[in-house]
Amino acid sequence: MAIAPLGMLSPLTPQASLAAGPAAATPAGGFGQVLQGLLAQNTTAQASADEAVRAVATGEAQDLHTVSLAVAKADLSFRLILELRNRLTDALSEVTRMQV
């Protein structure tokens, strides 16, 4: 079974309609769109951290603060996605335990 590639993901942008309340909120892309945005942000943060570490390792960059900040951002982004996965897994198992 072949898995289709995700392709280019767009960054997550806040929706102004959500601030107006649930009646005014119309799903622009739904949960999948939000999840894809989070994954795109994680990919970008990881690439930035990898580039910063490579620059320090090759001697191109001397600022360790910027490197540690990029690595911390990538770690925080990964932990957010991991926690989201854990919560979704718990929710799915809770739904499957429901009696109809």
C-alpha positions in Angstrom: 0.0 0.0 0.0 1.6 3.3 -1.1 1.4 6.3 1.1 0.8 9.6 -0.7 3.2 12.5 0.2 1.8 15.4 2.1 3.3 17.9 -0.2 3.9 21.5 0.7 2.3 22.4 4.0 1.1 25.9 4.8 1.9 27.6 8.2 -0.7 27.9 10.9 -2.4 31.3 10.9 -4.9 32.5 13.5 -8.5 32.8 12.3 -10.3 36.1 13.1 -13.7 34.4 12.9 -12.9 32.2 16.0 -12.6 35.3 18.2 -16.2 36.4 17.3 -17.7 33.3 18.9 -18.9 29.8 17.8 -21.8 31.1 15.8 -19.5 33.2 13.5 -16.8 30.4 13.2 -16.9 28.6 9.9 -14.4 25.8 9.4 -12.0 27.0 6.8 -10.2 23.7 6.6 -11.1 21.9 9.8 -9.0 20.0 12.2 -6.8 18.5 9.4 -5.8 21.9 8.2 -4.7 22.9 11.8 -2.8 19.7 12.2 -1.0 20.2 8.9 -0.1 23.7 10.0 1.4 22.4 13.2 3.4 19.8 11.4 4.7 22.4 9.0 5.8 24.6 11.9 7.5 21.6 13.4 9.3 20.8 10.2 10.4 24.4 9.8 11.6 24.6 13.5 13.5 21.3 13.1 15.2 22.5 9.9 16.2 25.8 11.5 17.7 24.0 14.5 19.6 21.6 12.3 21.0 24.5 10.3 22.0 26.4 13.4 23.8 23.3 14.8 25.5 22.7 11.5 26.7 26.4 11.4 28.2 26.1 14.9 29.8 22.7 14.1 31.5 24.1 11.0 32.6 27.3 12.7 30.3 29.6 10.7 28.3 30.8 13.7 29.8 31.9 17.0 26.5 32.8 18.8 25.6 29.8 20.9 22.5 31.7 22.3 20.8 31.7 18.9 21.6 28.0 18.4 20.3 27.0 21.8 17.1 29.1 21.1 16.5 27.3 17.8 17.0 23.9 19.4 14.6 24.8 22.2 12.0 26.0 19.8 12.3 22.7 17.8 12.0 20.7 21.0 9.0 22.6 22.2 7.3 22.2 18.8 8.0 18.4 18.9 6.7 18.1 22.4 3.5 19.9 21.4 2.8 17.5 18.6 3.7 14.6 20.8 1.2 15.7 23.5 -1.4 16.3 20.8 -0.9 12.8 19.6 -1.2 11.4 23.1 -4.4 13.3 23.8 -5.9 12.2 20.5 -5.0 8.6 21.2 -6.6 8.8 24.7 -9.7 10.4 23.1 -10.0 7.6 20.5 -9.7 4.9 23.1 -12.3 6.6 25.2 -14.7 6.8 22.2 -14.1 3.1 21.4 -15.0 2.2 25.0 -18.4 4.0 24.8 -21.4 1.8 24.7 -24.1 2.6 22.2 
